[in-house]
């Protein structure tokens, strides 16, 4: 570079650098009392520490070091404030759509959503359409699906479990929950068709929380490719169903599965959901079924295999229900309502090993919490571990104790496996029914014994048994 060019560059760059430093300092001075913590390494943040330590230890270590209420870090390329404890949960849940709005990591949005929706996917859904998702997943709407859930659980167990002396619970739970979701959401029952959705979905869930490096061979690249394949397949299903509805074909599926209902609903302006909106909603439900609910089922069975006295009480309750049924009778809503102890066991499992570690939000304005300022644009994260494993809220938290949920149960904002506030998981009741139906069929058929007593738990998007949770099956009456 000659001297004249160097001089020109200096004239341009130096003032810009001074201006940039001034703006940064001005911004920092206006938000001088940021939450304590560290951003970690440039570009990398604290992603590596989070992955190595796991979410619970990562958060607990920083609560002790910085603040038990809120601390800052950098994850997924974003400045982030981690809110802790019941008060932190309450603050975030009650300020949804006021100080905060929903936010997904870029890797997750690019893997799951159509490109047109990546930037504004969570901000342009009407209140009516959002409430519709809650309406179709309410208990009253889901009652009709219980016999279908039960029939599929029975068929799945007869085919995938009964012929074997030992099985791996986690992959089988994923298969059952995904097959069931395809049946109830889309009326897709053909195994080859389900496989065309399940195989790319595996790529999506493996990479949707990965470092967003889009090179061939990376998990993120696989997630993007898998998401595109899933969306293409869903569009075919959506268009075929729309055609059937327009032709007034009264198929068994029409008007009964969730897809048909989505195609028929209109918003406050009389507008139908677009194909892409429907696809986004279906994908969200499938993710929950493939990842979250299957994890919940897996760890319920893990605890039943580990704790004979808990298993015995669940078996007693489920046997009382089974005595009222004929050989071919399927479960009903009334049967589900009798499973009080079984649901307490499932909830305690959700407390001890929650499938979802928490959820993200984005601040839409500067706000103050616990004396610290969280700037506009920062991301926030609430985590289940600061309450679920806290002896202040759950005495002797390492003990598996379903009686915690008797009577009035845990204090508000302490048991949060499904989140809270306006964004509470709309699939909460669906998950409850699915878990209880599967518990009934497994417990009344087998006693379980872990094949690897001290199997490790590893964390991806959700906790996962390192070896898939192999269990030995002892059928009743043998």
C-alpha positions as CSV (number, residue, x, y, z in Angstrom):
1,X,0.0,0.0,0.0
2,X,1.6,3.4,-1.1
3,X,1.7,6.3,1.4
4,X,-1.1,8.3,-0.2
5,X,-3.5,5.3,-0.1
6,X,-2.5,4.6,3.5
7,X,-3.1,8.2,4.4
8,X,-6.6,8.1,2.9
9,X,-7.5,4.9,4.7
10,X,-6.3,6.4,8.0
11,X,-8.4,9.5,7.4
12,X,-11.5,7.3,6.9
13,X,-10.9,4.4,9.3
14,X,-9.7,6.4,12.3
15,X,-12.7,8.7,12.7
16,X,-15.0,5.8,12.1
17,X,-13.2,3.8,14.8
18,X,-13.5,6.7,17.3
19,X,-17.2,7.1,16.5
20,X,-17.8,3.4,16.9
21,X,-16.0,3.3,20.3
22,X,-18.0,6.4,21.4
23,X,-21.3,4.8,20.4
24,X,-20.4,1.5,22.2
25,X,-19.4,3.4,25.3
26,X,-22.5,5.5,25.2
27,X,-24.6,2.4,24.8
28,X,-22.8,0.6,27.7
29,X,-23.1,3.7,29.9
30,X,-26.8,3.7,29.4
31,X,-26.9,0.1,30.4
32,X,-24.0,0.2,32.8
33,X,-25.7,-2.0,35.4
34,X,-25.8,-5.1,33.2
35,X,-26.4,-8.5,34.8
36,X,-23.1,-9.9,36.0
37,X,-21.4,-12.6,34.0
38,X,-19.1,-13.1,31.0
39,X,-19.6,-13.4,27.3
40,X,-16.8,-16.0,27.0
41,X,-14.6,-16.2,23.9
42,X,-15.2,-13.9,20.9
43,X,-17.6,-15.6,18.3
44,X,-17.7,-18.8,20.4
45,X,-19.2,-17.3,23.6
46,X,-19.8,-20.0,26.2
47,X,-21.3,-22.6,23.9
48,X,-18.5,-25.0,24.6
49,X,-18.8,-24.8,28.4
50,X,-22.6,-25.2,28.1
51,X,-22.1,-28.4,26.0
52,X,-19.4,-29.8,28.2
53,X,-21.0,-29.1,31.6
54,X,-24.7,-29.7,30.6
55,X,-27.4,-27.1,31.3
56,X,-27.9,-27.8,35.0
57,X,-24.2,-27.5,36.1
58,X,-23.6,-24.6,33.7
59,X,-26.4,-22.6,35.2
60,X,-25.8,-23.6,38.8
61,X,-22.1,-22.7,38.7
62,X,-22.9,-19.3,37.3
63,X,-25.6,-18.6,39.8
64,X,-23.1,-19.2,42.6
65,X,-20.4,-17.1,40.9
66,X,-22.5,-14.2,39.7
67,X,-26.1,-14.0,40.9
68,X,-28.8,-16.4,42.0
69,X,-31.4,-14.2,40.2
70,X,-30.0,-13.3,36.7
71,X,-26.7,-13.5,35.0
72,X,-25.4,-12.8,31.5
73,X,-23.7,-15.1,29.1
74,X,-23.3,-15.6,25.3
75,X,-24.9,-18.6,23.7
76,X,-25.8,-19.4,20.1
77,X,-24.1,-16.2,19.0
78,X,-26.4,-14.0,21.2
79,X,-26.0,-11.9,24.3
80,X,-28.2,-13.6,26.8
81,X,-29.6,-13.0,30.2
82,X,-30.4,-16.2,32.1
83,X,-33.3,-15.8,34.6
84,X,-33.3,-18.0,37.7
85,X,-35.7,-19.2,40.3
86,X,-39.5,-18.9,40.6
87,X,-39.4,-15.1,40.5
88,X,-37.4,-15.2,37.3
89,X,-39.9,-17.6,35.8
90,X,-42.8,-15.4,36.9
91,X,-41.2,-12.3,35.5
92,X,-40.7,-13.7,32.1
93,X,-44.0,-15.5,31.9
94,X,-46.1,-12.5,33.0
95,X,-44.2,-10.1,30.7
96,X,-44.7,-12.0,27.5
97,X,-45.9,-9.6,24.8
98,X,-45.1,-6.7,27.0
99,X,-41.3,-6.5,27.6
100,X,-40.5,-9.7,25.7
101,X,-41.4,-11.7,22.6
102,X,-40.8,-15.2,21.5
103,X,-37.4,-16.0,19.9
104,X,-36.0,-19.0,18.3
105,X,-32.3,-19.6,17.5
106,X,-31.4,-18.9,13.9
107,X,-30.3,-22.5,13.4
108,X,-33.7,-23.8,14.6
109,X,-35.7,-21.4,12.4
110,X,-33.7,-22.1,9.3
111,X,-34.1,-25.8,9.8
112,X,-37.8,-25.9,10.6
113,X,-39.4,-23.0,8.7
114,X,-40.0,-21.8,5.2
115,X,-37.4,-19.1,4.3
116,X,-40.2,-16.5,4.1
117,X,-41.0,-17.1,7.7
118,X,-37.5,-17.1,9.2
119,X,-37.4,-13.4,10.2
120,X,-41.0,-12.9,11.3
121,X,-42.2,-16.4,12.0
122,X,-43.3,-15.8,15.6
123,X,-44.5,-12.2,15.4
124,X,-47.1,-12.3,12.6
125,X,-49.5,-15.0,13.8
126,X,-52.9,-13.6,14.7
127,X,-54.3,-14.0,18.2
128,X,-57.1,-16.0,16.8
129,X,-54.9,-18.5,15.0
130,X,-52.7,-18.8,18.1
131,X,-55.8,-19.5,20.3
132,X,-56.9,-22.0,17.7
133,X,-53.8,-24.1,18.4
134,X,-54.7,-24.2,22.0
135,X,-58.4,-25.0,21.3
136,X,-57.6,-28.1,19.2
137,X,-55.3,-29.4,21.8
138,X,-57.6,-28.9,24.8
139,X,-58.8,-31.9,26.8
140,X,-62.3,-31.6,25.3
141,X,-60.9,-31.8,21.8
142,X,-58.5,-34.6,22.5
143,X,-60.9,-37.0,24.2
144,X,-61.8,-38.6,20.9
145,X,-58.2,-39.5,20.3
146,X,-57.7,-41.6,23.4
147,X,-58.9,-44.9,21.8
148,X,-56.7,-44.3,18.8
149,X,-53.7,-43.7,21.1
150,X,-54.5,-46.9,23.0
151,X,-55.0,-49.0,19.9
152,X,-51.7,-47.8,18.5
153,X,-49.9,-48.3,21.8
154,X,-51.2,-51.9,22.0
155,X,-50.2,-52.6,18.4
156,X,-46.8,-51.0,18.8
157,X,-46.0,-53.1,21.9
158,X,-47.2,-56.3,20.3
159,X,-45.0,-55.7,17.3
160,X,-41.9,-54.0,18.7
161,X,-41.7,-55.2,22.4
162,X,-43.4,-58.5,23.0
163,X,-41.3,-60.7,20.6
164,X,-38.1,-59.6,22.5
165,X,-36.5,-60.3,25.8
166,X,-34.7,-57.0,25.7
167,X,-35.4,-53.7,23.9
168,X,-34.0,-50.1,23.8
169,X,-36.7,-47.8,25.1
170,X,-35.6,-44.5,23.6
171,X,-35.6,-45.4,19.9
172,X,-38.9,-47.3,20.3
173,X,-40.5,-44.4,22.2
174,X,-39.5,-42.1,19.4
175,X,-41.0,-44.4,16.8
176,X,-44.3,-44.7,18.7
177,X,-44.7,-41.0,19.4
178,X,-43.9,-40.0,15.8
179,X,-46.1,-42.7,14.3
180,X,-48.9,-41.6,16.5
181,X,-48.4,-37.9,15.6
182,X,-48.5,-38.7,11.9
183,X,-51.8,-40.6,12.5
184,X,-53.5,-38.0,14.7
185,X,-52.2,-34.8,13.0
186,X,-52.1,-35.9,9.4
187,X,-53.9,-39.2,9.1
188,X,-50.7,-40.6,7.6
189,X,-50.5,-44.3,8.5
190,X,-48.6,-45.9,5.7
191,X,-45.2,-47.0,7.1
192,X,-43.3,-45.9,4.0
193,X,-44.9,-42.5,4.1
194,X,-44.1,-42.1,7.8
195,X,-40.5,-43.1,7.0
196,X,-40.3,-40.3,4.4
197,X,-41.1,-37.8,7.2
198,X,-39.2,-39.5,10.0
199,X,-35.8,-39.9,8.3
200,X,-35.3,-36.2,7.5
201,X,-36.9,-35.3,10.8
202,X,-34.1,-37.1,12.5
203,X,-31.6,-34.8,10.7
204,X,-33.6,-31.8,11.8
205,X,-33.7,-32.7,15.5
206,X,-30.0,-33.6,15.5
207,X,-28.9,-30.2,14.2
208,X,-31.5,-27.6,15.0
209,X,-29.6,-26.4,18.1
210,X,-26.1,-26.9,16.6
211,X,-23.6,-24.2,15.8
212,X,-24.9,-22.6,12.6
213,X,-22.1,-23.5,10.2
214,X,-23.6,-24.5,6.9
215,X,-21.0,-26.7,5.4
216,X,-21.6,-30.2,4.0
217,X,-21.3,-32.8,6.7
218,X,-22.2,-30.5,9.6
219,X,-25.2,-31.2,11.8
220,X,-26.6,-27.7,10.9
221,X,-26.3,-28.5,7.1
222,X,-28.1,-31.8,7.7
223,X,-30.8,-30.1,9.6
224,X,-31.4,-27.5,6.8
225,X,-31.6,-30.3,4.2
226,X,-33.8,-32.4,6.4
227,X,-36.2,-29.5,7.1
228,X,-36.5,-28.8,3.4
229,X,-37.5,-32.4,2.7
230,X,-40.0,-32.4,5.6
231,X,-41.6,-29.2,4.3
232,X,-41.9,-30.5,0.8
233,X,-43.5,-33.7,2.0
234,X,-45.9,-31.8,4.2
235,X,-47.0,-29.5,1.3
236,X,-48.0,-32.6,-0.6
237,X,-50.1,-33.8,2.3
238,X,-51.7,-30.4,2.9
239,X,-52.6,-29.9,-0.8
240,X,-54.1,-33.4,-1.1
241,X,-56.2,-32.8,2.0
242,X,-57.4,-29.4,0.8
243,X,-58.5,-31.0,-2.4
244,X,-60.4,-33.7,-0.6
245,X,-62.2,-31.0,1.6
246,X,-63.0,-28.9,-1.4
247,X,-64.5,-31.9,-3.1
248,X,-66.5,-32.6,0.0
249,X,-65.0,-36.1,0.3
250,X,-66.1,-37.5,3.6
251,X,-63.1,-39.6,4.3
252,X,-62.4,-40.9,7.8
253,X,-59.7,-38.3,8.1
254,X,-61.6,-35.3,6.8
255,X,-62.6,-33.0,9.6
256,X,-61.2,-35.1,12.3
257,X,-57.4,-34.9,12.3
258,X,-55.6,-31.6,13.2
259,X,-54.6,-30.9,9.6
260,X,-58.2,-30.8,8.5
261,X,-59.2,-28.5,11.3
262,X,-56.3,-26.1,10.4
263,X,-57.4,-26.0,6.8
264,X,-60.9,-25.0,7.8
265,X,-60.2,-22.4,10.5
266,X,-60.3,-18.7,9.6
267,X,-58.9,-15.6,11.4
268,X,-60.8,-12.5,12.5
269,X,-60.7,-11.2,8.9
270,X,-62.1,-14.4,7.5
271,X,-58.7,-15.5,6.1
272,X,-57.7,-19.1,6.0
273,X,-54.2,-20.2,7.1
274,X,-51.7,-20.4,4.3
275,X,-50.0,-23.6,3.4
276,X,-46.8,-22.4,4.9
277,X,-48.5,-21.4,8.2
278,X,-50.1,-24.8,8.5
279,X,-46.8,-26.5,7.7
280,X,-45.0,-24.4,10.4
281,X,-47.6,-25.4,13.0
282,X,-47.5,-29.1,12.0
283,X,-43.7,-29.1,12.2
284,X,-43.8,-27.6,15.6
285,X,-46.2,-30.3,16.8
286,X,-44.1,-33.0,15.2
287,X,-40.9,-31.7,16.8
288,X,-42.7,-31.9,20.2
289,X,-43.8,-35.4,19.5
290,X,-40.5,-36.6,18.1
291,X,-38.3,-35.1,20.7
292,X,-40.1,-33.9,23.8
293,X,-42.8,-36.5,24.4
294,X,-40.7,-39.4,23.5
295,X,-38.1,-38.2,26.0
296,X,-40.8,-37.9,28.7
297,X,-42.0,-41.5,28.0
298,X,-38.5,-42.8,28.1
299,X,-37.6,-41.4,31.5
300,X,-40.9,-42.4,33.0
301,X,-40.1,-46.0,32.1
302,X,-36.5,-45.5,33.3
303,X,-37.8,-44.5,36.8
304,X,-40.3,-47.4,36.8
305,X,-37.4,-49.8,36.0
306,X,-35.2,-48.3,38.7
307,X,-37.8,-48.1,41.5
308,X,-39.8,-51.3,42.2
309,X,-41.9,-49.7,44.9
310,X,-43.0,-46.9,42.5
311,X,-43.7,-49.5,39.8
312,X,-45.7,-51.6,42.2
313,X,-48.1,-48.7,43.0
314,X,-48.5,-47.8,39.4
315,X,-49.2,-51.4,38.5
316,X,-51.8,-51.6,41.3
317,X,-53.6,-48.5,40.0
318,X,-53.5,-49.6,36.4
319,X,-54.6,-53.1,37.2
320,X,-57.8,-51.7,38.9
321,X,-58.6,-50.0,35.6
322,X,-57.7,-53.1,33.5
323,X,-60.2,-55.1,35.6
324,X,-63.1,-53.0,34.3
325,X,-62.1,-53.6,30.7
326,X,-62.8,-56.4,28.3
327,X,-60.0,-58.1,26.3
328,X,-60.6,-55.8,23.3
329,X,-61.8,-52.7,25.2
330,X,-59.8,-49.5,24.7
331,X,-59.1,-46.8,27.2
332,X,-61.5,-43.9,27.7
333,X,-61.3,-40.4,29.1
334,X,-62.9,-41.7,32.4
335,X,-60.1,-44.3,32.6
336,X,-57.4,-41.6,32.2
337,X,-59.0,-39.5,35.0
338,X,-58.5,-42.4,37.4
339,X,-54.7,-42.5,36.8
340,X,-54.0,-40.1,39.6
341,X,-50.9,-41.8,41.0
342,X,-49.5,-42.6,37.6
343,X,-49.7,-39.0,36.6
344,X,-48.0,-37.9,39.8
345,X,-45.2,-40.4,38.9
346,X,-45.0,-38.9,35.4
347,X,-44.9,-35.3,36.8
348,X,-42.1,-36.3,39.2
349,X,-40.2,-37.7,36.2
350,X,-40.7,-34.4,34.4
351,X,-39.3,-32.6,37.4
352,X,-36.3,-34.9,37.8
353,X,-35.5,-35.2,34.1
354,X,-37.4,-32.5,32.1
355,X,-37.3,-33.1,28.3
356,X,-37.1,-29.3,27.6
357,X,-34.4,-27.4,29.4
358,X,-36.2,-24.0,29.1
359,X,-37.1,-21.5,26.5
360,X,-35.8,-18.3,24.8
361,X,-37.3,-14.8,24.6
362,X,-36.2,-11.5,23.1
363,X,-36.4,-8.2,24.9
364,X,-38.3,-5.6,22.9
365,X,-37.2,-2.7,25.2
366,X,-34.7,-2.0,27.9
367,X,-36.0,-3.3,31.2
368,X,-34.8,-3.7,34.8
369,X,-34.9,-6.9,36.8
370,X,-33.4,-7.5,40.3
371,X,-31.6,-4.2,39.9
372,X,-29.9,-5.1,36.6
373,X,-30.7,-3.7,33.2
374,X,-31.4,-6.0,30.3
375,X,-31.0,-4.1,27.0
376,X,-33.4,-4.2,24.1
377,X,-32.4,-6.9,21.7
378,X,-30.8,-9.2,24.3
379,X,-32.1,-12.7,24.4
380,X,-33.4,-14.2,27.6
381,X,-33.6,-17.8,28.8
382,X,-35.4,-19.4,31.6
383,X,-34.4,-22.8,32.7
384,X,-36.2,-25.6,34.6
385,X,-33.2,-26.6,36.7
386,X,-33.2,-23.5,38.9
387,X,-36.5,-24.5,40.4
388,X,-36.9,-28.3,39.7
389,X,-33.7,-29.1,41.5
390,X,-33.8,-26.4,44.2
391,X,-34.4,-27.7,47.8
392,X,-36.1,-24.4,48.5
393,X,-39.0,-25.5,46.3
394,X,-38.6,-29.3,46.4
395,X,-37.1,-30.7,49.6
396,X,-34.5,-33.4,49.0
397,X,-34.7,-32.7,45.2
398,X,-32.6,-35.8,44.3
399,X,-35.3,-38.1,45.8
400,X,-37.9,-39.4,43.4
401,X,-41.1,-38.6,45.3
402,X,-44.5,-38.5,43.5
403,X,-46.2,-37.4,46.7
404,X,-44.9,-33.9,46.0
405,X,-47.8,-33.5,43.6
406,X,-50.6,-34.5,46.0
407,X,-53.0,-31.9,47.3
408,X,-52.2,-28.4,46.1
409,X,-48.8,-29.5,44.6
410,X,-45.8,-27.3,44.0
411,X,-45.8,-23.6,44.5
412,X,-46.6,-21.4,41.4
413,X,-43.7,-21.0,38.9
414,X,-41.6,-23.8,40.4
415,X,-42.8,-26.8,38.3
416,X,-42.4,-25.6,34.7
417,X,-41.8,-28.5,32.3
418,X,-44.3,-27.0,29.9
419,X,-43.3,-23.4,30.4
420,X,-45.9,-20.8,31.5
421,X,-47.7,-17.6,30.5
422,X,-49.2,-17.0,27.1
423,X,-46.6,-19.3,25.5
424,X,-47.2,-22.3,27.7
425,X,-46.8,-25.4,25.6
426,X,-50.2,-26.0,23.9
427,X,-49.4,-29.7,23.7
428,X,-49.4,-30.2,27.5
429,X,-52.6,-32.1,27.6
430,X,-51.7,-34.1,24.5
431,X,-48.4,-35.2,26.2
432,X,-50.3,-36.1,29.4
433,X,-52.6,-38.4,27.5
434,X,-49.9,-40.0,25.4
435,X,-47.7,-40.7,28.4
436,X,-50.5,-42.2,30.5
437,X,-51.8,-44.4,27.7
438,X,-48.3,-45.8,27.1
439,X,-47.7,-46.3,30.8
440,X,-50.9,-48.3,31.0
441,X,-50.0,-50.6,28.2
442,X,-46.4,-51.2,29.3
443,X,-47.0,-51.6,33.0
444,X,-49.9,-54.0,32.6
445,X,-47.8,-56.1,30.1
446,X,-44.3,-56.1,31.5
447,X,-42.0,-55.6,34.5
448,X,-38.9,-53.7,33.4
449,X,-35.3,-54.2,34.5
450,X,-32.5,-51.9,33.4
451,X,-29.8,-53.7,31.4
452,X,-27.2,-51.0,32.2
453,X,-27.7,-49.9,35.9
454,X,-25.6,-46.8,35.7
455,X,-26.2,-45.7,32.2
456,X,-25.1,-42.1,31.6
457,X,-27.4,-39.3,30.5
458,X,-26.1,-37.0,27.8
459,X,-27.6,-33.7,26.7
460,X,-28.5,-32.7,23.2
461,X,-31.7,-30.6,22.7
462,X,-33.1,-33.0,25.4
463,X,-31.6,-35.4,27.8
464,X,-30.8,-38.8,26.2
465,X,-29.8,-42.1,27.7
466,X,-26.3,-42.7,26.3
467,X,-27.1,-46.3,25.2
468,X,-30.8,-45.8,24.4
469,X,-32.0,-47.2,27.8
470,X,-31.9,-51.0,27.1
471,X,-34.3,-52.9,29.4
472,X,-35.1,-56.5,30.0
473,X,-38.7,-57.4,29.7
474,X,-40.5,-59.8,32.1
475,X,-44.1,-60.4,30.8
476,X,-46.7,-60.8,33.6
477,X,-47.8,-64.3,34.2
478,X,-44.6,-66.0,33.1
